[in-house]
Amino acid sequence: MEGSEAIEIVGPHGSVQLTQGLIVAQRHVHMTVADAKDFGVENGQVVSVKVHGDRAVIFENVVVRVDDKFALDMHVDVEEGNAAGLGIGAWGELVG
């Protein structure tokens, strides 16, 4: 994105310099058309999702993304996932 700050991303296999275009994706949940029908939601709708576990939390402003190419899965950023103690097998429910 024009006007964004330059950043260097360093990983286990090297680094890359980005001069523009860095974004933080909005939290979202992917689902198939059938899943959306079962949950009573539509593509682009904004919902809340309660995740369960020792550090249960409700994520608000979660965008629903519907496509038959998707598998049911929710995406949050690393900091949000860590704060909620999420890992493999974490689960949640739509609450609004």
Secondary structure, 3 states (H helix, E strand, C coil): CCCCCCEEEEECCEEEEECCCCCCCCCEEEECHHHHHHHCCCCCCEEEEEECCCCCEEEEEEEEEECCCCCCEEECCHHHHHHCCCCCCCCEEECC
